[in-house]
Every structure is written in C-alpha cells, then in structure tokens.
Amino acid sequence: MTTEPSSKPLSSSPPPLPSAPSPSPAGRPPGPEITYGECRQCGTLIAGLDGRYSCGVCGWVNHHSEGHRPLPRAEDDADHNKARGAGGNRLSGA
C-alpha cells in the first residue's frame, strides 16, 4: 500500500499575533513583541523583536530606528548601576 503526499501546502506565514498587547500586572509597559517580516536581501521569513530584524541566512539586519517603539535607555535597566560599580566604569580598576 502506498501513501500519497499531502496536497496541503506548507504555510510560510507566521502565526497570528494578538491585536494589542495587554499591560503587565504591575502597570509597567508590556515587554517586547515578537514580529515577523521578510529579509530584504534574500527573502527569508524572519522573526524579530518590535520590528527589529536580523537574518540568520544571509546576515542582513535592519536599522534600529525602524523598530515599532523606542529602545529603552541604559539608565532604565535595573542592573545598569550594579554593572558599573562605584568607580563608574566596569572595565577599569582591579
């Protein structure tokens, strides 16, 4: 007995995304959103965060300013001052 290949085509489209991200319970803005696009150099379907993409096939990346929202500042990171230490530069000193 032979089986014929499925006639259903493979889908190259990404899974549907929610219409709007919901705010986090603590009232902070929602985290990064996974977005999908097409590589402008080789056409591969790629996923990124908030509209910022990097293609693993050909190495193309889009400019950070093309994202859907501004990048967070280093000062907004809770670990920013911990990494710098008392001297101000984490690479200097002992």
N, C-alpha and C positions, 0 to 999 in steps of 0.2 A: 504494500500500500504506500503510495506517495502522497506527500502533502505539498500543496501549492503555497508559494509565498503570499503573505498577506497583501491585499491590494490597498490597504490603508497607508497613505504616505506618512513618513516621519514628519513631525512638526518641528520646525526650526524657530517657532515663535516662543517668546518667554511666557512663563505662567502669568496669569492676570494679577495685577497689583491692586491693593486696596485703594479706594477712591481718595481717601485722605488719611494721613497718619493721625492716630489718636494721641493726645497729650499724655505724658507719663504721669503716674500717680503722684509724684512729688511736685508736680507743677512745672517741672523743667521742660524745655523744648524736646520734642521727640529726637531720637538718635538718628544716625544716618539711614537713608532709604536705599535699598538695592534697586538700581535702574538698569535697563538693557538698551543696547544700541548696536550699531553696525560699525565695524572698523572701517575708517575712511581710506585705509591703504589697501587692505586685502579682502574686505567684505565679510570677515568672520563675525558671527554673533557674539558679542561680549557683554559682560555684566560689570557694573561699577557702583560706586557709592555717590549718590547725589549728582549724577551726571558727569562724574569724572571717571574716565576710562583708560585702560591700558591693555593693549592686545598682546596676549602671550604667544601668538603665532608669528607675527612679524615685528613686534616691538614698538608699534605706533602708540603714542599717548596724546590725549587732547590737553589743551592748556587748562590750568587750574581755574582760570577765570570763566570757563564755560560751564562750571557747575551750577546746580539749581539753587544753591544758597551759599552765603559767605563761609569761608573756612573759619574755624574757631581760632582765637588768638592763643598764644602760648600761655599768657597770664590767666586764661580761663581754665587751664588744666590744673587739677588739684595737685598733681605731682611736680609741677613746674618749679616751685621754690625748693622742694626737697632735693631735686637733682642738682641744683646749683650750689647748695650748701652755703655756709657762712661767707666763704670767700667770693661768691658771685660767679665763679667760673668752675664748672665741674671738671675741667681738664687741667686746671692749674693746681699747684700745691703738691702735697705728698702723694 
